């Protein structure tokens, strides 16, 4: 448990106007004659979008809840994860999203294990380069790739500012 920092200006762009309009319609129950303005989504809408994003990672977390504070760009996640890896994947899935600068982690873990190192990708990095620096062998890049699935879909698709789990 703790707080993790992320680069809020980069990451997955999961907040789009269609989601904001859809959530705004649902929240205000606007009638057909009331136009929905293109505004920033509410904190609750953002929390709902983040929750769906985490759920798409197919992690084993029960009672998952997400809160979002738009004035501080902070997401707070809670629940009960089966493994340490599920907890850590939820943290990076939440933080590697545009407009999220901090993640407050309140997820309990059933099966305790050593925490992974969180690594922020720098310009010029590749999974092979990171693996060589961390493990001493470029061939261990698949260990990092597997540890960050399904957030990573391809070992060659990482970007500066992205936060990755580096397992021990």
N, C-alpha and C positions, 0 to 999 in steps of 0.2 A: 504494500500500500504506500501511496505517496503521490507526489506531484511531478509531472513530466512536462518539459517544455518542447515546443515544436515551432517551426517557421510558419506563421499563419498565412503568409502570402503565396505559399506554394502548396502543392499536394493535389489530391483528387478534387475535382470540381463537382461536388455532388449537390450543391445548392443551386438549382437553376430556376428560372422564372416560372416554368410550368409547375414545378413542385410548390413554389411559393403561392402561385395563383390557386392551385388545387387546394392546398391547406387553408388558404385564406377563405376560399368559398365554403369549405367545410366548417371552419370556425365561426364565420359570421352568418352562415346560412343565408347568404345574399339571394334576393329573388331575381328573376330573369331580367328585370328592368334596372337593376343596380349594377353598374360596372365595377369590376374588381380592379383596383389600382395596382400598378406594378410597383410594389414596395418591397422593402426588405422583409424576409419572413420573420415571424415572431419567434421568440426564444423557444416556445413549445413546438413550433413547426420544425425548427432546426434540430431540437432534441429528438423529435420523431424521425426525421430523416437520418440522423446519426444512428439511432437505434436500428432502423432498417438496414443501414450500411454494415453495422456490426453483425447483425443476424445473417446477412448474406455471406459472411465468412465461414458459416457452418461450424461455429465454435460450441463447445459443450459448456454453456453458462446458463444456469437457471436463475429465475427472478431478475433478469437483466433490466436495469433501469438507467436512463440517461437524462441528465439535466444540462441545460446550456444557459450561460450568462453572456448575452451579446455585448454588454458594456466592457467585459474583460476578455471576451473570446475564449472562455473557459468551459470545457465540458467536464461533467462529473459522471463517472460510471460506477455502478454498483451491481452486485449479484454474487452468485456462488459458482466459481469455475471448477471444473473437474480437475484440471491440471494447471501447473504454472504456465505452460506454453499457451493454453487457452486465454489465461489472464493477460499475458504479455501481448498476444495477438490482438486482443480487444483494445488494449492501450494504443498500439501503433495504428490499428485500423481507424481509431477515433482521431488520433493526432495528425496523421498524414492526410489531412483534409484541409482545403483552403478555409480560412476564417476560424481555425482552431489553433490557438497559441499555447494553451495549457490543457492538460488532462489530469484531473484529480481522480486517482484510482482508489476505490473503496470495494474492490472485489476480493472476496475471501476465496481461498484455494483449498480444495479437499485433499489433494495429494501433493504435499509439500515437496519442493525440489529447489536446487540452487537457481537463483535468478540469472537470466541472460544479461549480457551487457547490451545497452542501447547505443547504437552507433549512428551518427549523423553523416550521411554521404556527402563527400566533398567533390568539387569539380575535378574531373580526371579519374575518379574512382571507378572501379569495376568490382564485381563480386570476387574475381580472381585476385585482384590487388588487395582487397580487404582480407581475403582468406590468407594470403601470404603474410600480411602484417600481423594477423591475429593468431593463426595456427602454424605459420611457417611453411605452408604449402599451397600453391595456387590450385591444386587439385581438390582442396576442401571447399571450394566455392559452392558446391552443391549442398553442403551442410547448411550454409547460410541461406541458400535459395529455398530449401525444404523448410527451414525454420520460419520463413516469411510467407509461405503459401497459405491461403490463396491470394493474399494481398499482392504478391508478385506473381505474374503470369508467365514471365520470361526472364531468365537470368541476365539478359542484356538490357532490360528495361528498368534501370534505376536512375534517379535524378538527384542533383545536389540539393541538400536540405532534407531529403527523405530520411526518416529514422527507421533503422532495421534492427531486428533482434539478432544478436550474435550469441548462440548457445555456447556453453562451456565445453 
